[in-house]
C-alpha cells in the first residue's frame, strides 16, 4: 500500500504543486461530456452482458463433506482401491461412473482418475493429500459428466503431474487436469500442477475457480476455460511456456470470456498472461504479471518521419517490431476489455492492455512497464477512473478514439504519449504538393481526470481532432523538432480544464478554438534548461500560472481560466522577464518580441482565433 500512496501523492503534486495554478477554475462542457458517456454506455449495453455475470450454484461454495456417505479412493504406489459405490479400480486407473462425492488420498505413479458419468448429478472429487503422476496421459480426465466439482481439502497439499511425451494422432487430453464438462474448483488447500506435456488445467466448457491455492507450471498454457473462465477468488501462481489464463471459444460472441472477481494472481508467461477470445472483465484482485522477457526484452522501435508540404511530420514506416511474432501481452481480449478494480503490477514485452475492440478502465491501480503500448484498442480506449502509472512504454494510450473522463494517469513513453490513430498514415506523406489528409474518425477527448505525459515523440497526437472540456493535463513533450507536445490534424477545441504542454518548437501547436479561458503559445528563440521555471504573471506581478518542465523546452502552450482577455501578462523563465503583452484573443501566439500570427497545422492562411502552429 505504501507504493499506492506514494503514487497518489505524486499525482496530487502534479495537479497542485507542479502546475501551481493560482485562481484557476476547471470548467466542463456538460453537453460534450454527456455525449461521450452515452456513446460508451451504448457500447457496453450492446455487449451480451449476461455472460459477464456467471450463475453460481450453492454447492460451488461448499468445501466440506460427510465422510461416512462419501466413496473413498486410496492411492498406493502403482495401484488404487475403492471403498464405496460409483467407482471402480483397475490397477492404477480409477473410473467414476456416477454422481456423488469421492475422496481421493494417497500417492500413485502412472495413475489416473477417469470420470465417465452419464447421469445428471454432480461428480465431486475431494483431493485429500492426493499425489497423482502419469507420463502417458492426463492424470485427471473427465470424459463425460454434467458437472465436476474439484475440492482441495482444507489443510492438505496435493500434486497432479503429467510428463513430456510424444503426441499421438488421437491425443485429446492436452492438460494434466482435463475436462469435457463444466468444472468448478473450490476449497482452501494447496494444489500443485506440473504439466510437462502441455496445459495445466483445461475445461472444454466453463471453468470456475471459487477458491483454493493453486501453483501451476505448464509447458504451454496454465488454465483454459473454453466457453468461460471465471476466477471468483483464490490464489494462483502460474509459470507457463504459452499463455497463463485463457478462454478460447472464437465462433460465438456469447462465449470465450474471462471474468475475474478477486484473488491473488501471479503469472509469468512466455506469451500472453490473460487472453480472452471475446470479453475480458476484471473487477478486483491483486495481479503480478510478467510476459515474454519483460519490457526490457522488447526490440526498440524506430520510425522514419517525412514532412509534407504543410510542414507536418508524418510517420511513414516502422522499421522494427517489439520482438518475436508471438503475442506477449499482459491483458488481452479480442472484442472487449473492462477493468473496474484491482491492483496490477505488469512487466510486459508486448502491450500491457490490448484489445481489437474497446478497452474501458473505470478503476484499479496499475504499475506498468511495457515494451510496446501500455493500453491499446483498435476502436475506443476510455479511462473513467483508476490510478495508472506507466513507467516505460513505446506509446502510452493508443486507439482510434481515446476518451479520458477521470482517473489519475502518469506515463513515460519513448514515442507518443496519447495516439489517436486508425492504423493508417495520418497523411499522404509525400513531397511535391501532397497535402495532409486527416483521419476524421480519430479523436482525443479529455473531459476530466489528471494526466501527466513525458513523451519522446508527440505528447498528445491525433490523426483527426482533439477536444478538452475538463481535467488537468501536463505534457513534457519531445526535445527534437520532428515531433511536438501537441499534434492534431484537424481541430483542437478546448472549453475547460487546465492544459500545459512544453517541448520543442519546430512542430508546436496551440488549440484551434478556446472558450471559457485563454490559450497562450510561447515560442523561445533558444531552448530553455530543464527544470527552469516557466511563469505567467499579471500586471501586478502576481503569478497566475507556473510550471517546471522536466526537460529542455523551446515552446510552452497553456490554457487556463485564470488568464483573461484585455489584461497584460508577463512571461518569465527562471525568474527573468522575457516578454509582456496585452491579451486580446482567446488564442494568442507569442515569441520574445511579443504577439505573433499563427497558422493551423503549419499551413497557409490564418487559423480560427489565431491558433495552430507559430510561423
Buried (B, 14 or more C-beta within 10 A) or exposed (E): EEEEEEBBEBBEEBBEEBBBBBEBEBBBBEEBBEEBBEBBEEBBEEBBEEBBEBEEEEEBEBBEBEEEEBBBBBBEEEBBEBEBEBBEBEEBBBBBBBBBBBBBBBBBBBBBBBBBBEBEEBBBBBBBBBBBBBBEBBBBBBBBBBBBBBBBBEEBBBBBBBBEBEEEEEEEBBBBBBBBBBBBBBBBBBBBBBBBBBBBBBBBBBBBBBBBBBBBBBBBBBBBBBBBBBBBBBBBBBBBBBBBBBBBBEEEBBBBBBBBBBBBBBBBBBBBBBBBBBBBBBBBBBBBBBBBBBBEBBEEBEBEBBBBBBBBBBBEEEEEEBBBEEBBBBBBBBBBBBBBBBBBBBBBBBBBBBBBBBBBBBBBBBBBBBBBBBBBBBBBBBBBBBBBBBBBBBBBBBBBBBBBBBBBBBBBBBBBBBBBBBEEBBBEBEEEEBEBBBBEBBBBBBBBBBBBBBBBBBBBBBBBBBBBBBBBBBBBBBBBBBBBBBBBBBBBBBBBBBBBBBBBBBBBBBBBBBBBBBBBBBBBEEBBEBEBBBBBBBEEEEBBBBBBBBBBBBBBBBBBBBBEEEEEBBBBBEEEEBBBBEBEBBBBBBBEEEBBEBBBBBBEEEBBBBBBBBE
